[in-house]
């Protein structure tokens, strides 16, 4: 029997070899094997919090593919829609080690991978539509034309079925033929989403706007119910039709590995909204989990269990900034945030205007 899922994700997982020493990758002699993939990171994080998560993908009939499957089993992620491709391999990547908190160098070996051959043939309606929520990123649509077609089909079908959708642009410019193609495609895909979660630099590339208010307005005008713009150390700006504000970032004493911070943030936001928390609480949880993710080596190793998160949430949240707060801490003057913001799973799809242009 097909399981009923809380959340469905899809994309590519790769084996990741993390340098055991600093310096250029060409000079590194030892690496540690880990798992990587933006969509899989989110799936792992949500599963650790107790959600029933399904992940749709392809892996090769090789040791890396078995490693991905073993990870899915260990993390209790349903893999009924993960197929083994007999013709194409599982991708992998190399990642440098940095001690100064800067972004590591990453080299990908994914061209022609099994996951890049994802297509509409991988779509199983009963499985996908059994999920409450779909989480998409901009990575899987970038790996091939057929995978991009699958992303749009998933988004269209889930929207038509009244399911909720979150979208993290997670830009990978080198995977696209042109920047213009990336912008057009991902903005079109964002029109299916209830919630859009760009970083401030991603928002500038995708919308041409520098201010978070304008980036949020861009997506609200195209159908999103809410937008959360990640501002790095400054926190995150949120906006809906009813409210806007800034939630300060979670302080971190030492940054170890910046990769995976956005995926951890998405885990926090999506989990909280599906639990019926307020948007402010959801953004605060996103900060908490994102902060954990960057304090360890590896993309998903810092994502907490439910018990660990419960312990963290016993601590007070940083206050959010609204119209009565110190405006110097906000990107610009913000409107009153007293109006309650409805959680994600209470927002009907019919309330969102669909304007397809991914």
RALIN-V57948 format. One record per pair of residues at least 12 apart in sequence whose ideal C-beta (glycine too) atoms are under 8 Angstrom apart, sorted by sequence separation. I is the first residue (numbers start at 1). J is the second residue. If there is no record, write none. Layout:
# RALIN-V57948
I	J
I	J
This chain:
# RALIN-V57948
19	31
20	32
43	55
94	106
95	107
200	212
203	215
207	219
215	227
226	238
227	239
234	246
235	247
270	282
292	304
322	334
323	335
324	336
18	31
69	82
93	106
94	107
216	229
226	239
227	240
235	248
236	249
269	282
272	285
321	334
322	335
323	336
17	31
18	32
68	82
93	107
215	229
226	240
234	248
235	249
268	282
269	283
271	285
272	286
289	303
322	336
323	337
17	32
18	33
40	55
93	108
94	109
136	151
171	186
200	215
203	218
225	240
231	246
234	249
268	283
289	304
322	337
17	33
18	34
39	55
93	109
225	241
233	249
268	284
269	285
322	338
16	33
17	34
40	57
55	72
91	108
92	109
93	110
169	186
198	215
212	229
232	249
268	285
269	286
320	337
15	33
16	34
91	109
92	110
136	154
231	249
268	286
15	34
16	35
65	84
91	110
136	155
187	206
212	231
220	239
267	286
268	287
15	35
16	36
134	154
186	206
187	207
220	240
266	286
268	288
289	309
292	312
14	35
15	36
134	155
169	190
198	219
216	237
220	241
265	286
268	289
288	309
13	35
14	36
55	77
68	90
91	113
118	140
167	189
183	205
216	238
217	239
264	286
265	287
267	289
268	290
13	36
14	37
54	77
55	78
59	82
61	84
67	90
89	112
90	113
91	114
167	190
183	206
196	219
216	239
13	37
53	77
54	78
55	79
57	81
58	82
59	83
60	84
61	85
65	89
88	112
89	113
90	114
91	115
134	158
213	237
265	289
285	309
288	312
12	37
53	78
54	79
56	81
57	82
58	83
59	84
60	85
61	86
64	89
65	90
88	113
89	114
90	115
91	116
115	140
118	143
167	192
212	237
264	289
265	290
288	313
11	37
13	39
52	78
54	80
55	81
56	82
57	83
58	84
59	85
64	90
88	114
118	144
120	146
128	154
167	193
179	205
203	229
213	239
264	290
11	38
12	39
13	40
44	71
48	75
54	81
55	82
58	85
62	89
64	91
87	114
116	143
117	144
119	146
123	150
131	158
165	192
166	193
169	196
212	239
264	291
11	39
40	68
47	75
60	88
62	90
64	92
88	116
115	143
116	144
118	146
119	147
122	150
129	157
165	193
166	194
167	195
169	197
196	224
216	244
262	290
264	292
285	313
10	39
11	40
47	76
60	89
85	114
88	117
117	146
118	147
120	149
128	157
129	158
134	163
136	165
138	167
165	194
166	195
167	196
168	197
169	198
190	219
195	224
198	227
200	229
236	265
261	290
264	293
9	39
47	77
58	88
60	90
84	114
87	117
113	143
117	147
119	149
120	150
123	153
128	158
133	163
134	164
135	165
136	166
137	167
138	168
142	172
164	194
165	195
166	196
167	197
168	198
169	199
193	223
194	224
195	225
196	226
197	227
199	229
200	230
263	293
264	294
9	40
40	71
44	75
59	90
116	147
119	150
123	154
132	163
133	164
134	165
135	166
136	167
137	168
138	169
139	170
164	195
166	197
171	202
191	222
192	223
193	224
194	225
195	226
196	227
197	228
198	229
199	230
200	231
213	244
287	318
35	67
43	75
85	117
115	147
118	150
125	157
129	161
131	163
132	164
133	165
134	166
135	167
136	168
137	169
138	170
143	175
170	202
190	222
191	223
194	226
195	227
196	228
198	230
200	232
230	262
261	293
9	42
35	68
44	77
110	143
120	153
133	166
135	168
137	170
138	171
139	172
142	175
159	192
169	202
191	224
195	228
197	230
199	232
247	280
260	293
261	294
284	317
9	43
33	67
43	77
123	157
129	163
138	172
142	176
155	189
158	192
171	205
190	224
260	294
284	318
171	206
187	222
230	265
245	280
7	43
35	71
139	175
152	188
156	192
243	279
247	283
258	294
263	299
267	303
281	317
284	320
148	185
152	189
155	192
169	206
247	284
250	287
257	294
263	300
283	320
151	189
155	193
249	287
250	288
256	294
260	298
264	302
7	46
83	122
240	279
248	287
252	291
255	294
256	295
257	296
260	299
264	303
6	46
142	182
152	192
247	287
250	290
251	291
255	295
256	296
257	297
259	299
260	300
280	320
81	122
228	269
238	279
250	291
254	295
256	297
257	298
238	280
249	291
252	294
257	299
260	302
81	124
252	295
7	51
9	53
11	55
13	57
138	182
141	185
6	51
7	52
8	53
9	54
10	55
12	57
141	186
238	283
6	52
7	53
8	54
9	55
10	56
11	57
13	59
81	127
5	52
6	53
7	54
8	55
9	56
10	57
80	127
81	128
236	283
4	52
5	53
8	56
138	186
141	189
3	52
5	54
15	64
65	114
14	64
236	286
3	54
138	189
228	279
236	287
15	67
235	287
15	68
60	113
136	189
226	279
60	114
13	68
59	114
228	283
58	114
59	115
36	93
58	115
136	193
280	337
13	71
57	115
228	286
36	95
58	117
58	118
57	118
280	341
282	343
56	118
278	340
279	341
31	94
199	262
278	341
58	122
279	343
197	262
278	343
56	122
277	343
276	343
28	96
197	265
250	318
275	343
25	94
28	97
197	266
249	318
274	343
276	345
247	317
248	318
273	343
274	344
276	346
25	96
56	127
247	318
248	319
272	343
273	344
274	345
24	96
56	128
197	269
248	320
273	345
5	78
23	96
54	127
247	320
248	321
22	96
195	269
246	320
247	321
270	344
3	78
15	90
17	92
19	94
22	97
195	270
245	320
246	321
14	90
15	91
16	92
17	93
19	95
21	97
22	98
245	321
3	80
13	90
14	91
15	92
16	93
17	94
18	95
19	96
20	97
22	99
54	131
245	322
2	80
14	92
15	93
16	94
17	95
19	97
195	273
12	91
14	93
16	95
18	97
25	105
24	105
248	329
25	107
235	318
246	329
246	330
245	330
246	331
246	334
46	135
245	334
244	334
244	335
170	262
243	335
245	337
42	135
170	263
237	330
243	336
244	337
14	108
168	262
237	331
243	337
42	137
168	263
243	338
14	110
39	135
243	339
39	136
234	331
242	339
243	340
12	110
39	137
168	266
242	340
243	341
14	113
38	137
242	341
39	139
166	266
231	331
12	113
38	139
39	140
240	341
13	115
37	139
12	115
166	269
11	115
12	116
166	270
12	118
10	118
164	274
10	122
226	341
213	331
8	127
212	331
213	332
8	128
211	331
211	332
2	124
5	127
225	347
8	131
2	126
7	131
2	127
5	130
6	131
7	132
8	133
9	134
4	130
5	131
6	132
7	133
8	134
9	135
10	136
11	137
42	168
225	351
3	130
4	131
5	132
6	133
7	134
8	135
9	136
12	139
225	352
2	130
7	135
11	139
12	140
224	352
11	140
223	352
10	140
38	168
223	353
12	143
135	266
222	353
223	354
38	170
223	355
222	355
135	270
133	270
10	150
10	151
133	274
132	274
10	154
8	154
195	344
8	158
194	344
101	254
104	257
106	259
194	347
101	255
104	258
101	256
103	258
104	259
194	349
102	258
103	259
101	258
194	352
98	257
192	354
191	354
95	259
191	355
192	356
191	356
191	357
188	356
190	358
188	357
189	358
187	357
188	358
187	358
186	358
184	357
185	358
184	358
166	344
164	344
164	345
164	347
164	349
162	348
163	349
162	349
161	349
162	350
160	349
159	349
159	352
159	354
97	297
156	356
152	356
152	358
151	358
148	358
133	344
133	345
132	345
141	358
45	263
49	267
41	260
45	264
51	271
138	358
42	263
45	266
46	267
41	263
45	267
49	271
36	259
41	264
51	274
38	262
42	266
46	270
38	263
42	267
46	271
41	267
45	271
42	270
45	289
45	300
48	303
49	304
44	300
48	304
49	305
50	306
48	305
49	306
41	299
45	303
48	306
41	300
44	303
40	300
49	309
37	299
41	303
7	270
34	297
36	299
34	298
35	299
32	297
34	299
35	300
7	274
34	301
6	274
18	297
18	298
16	298
16	299
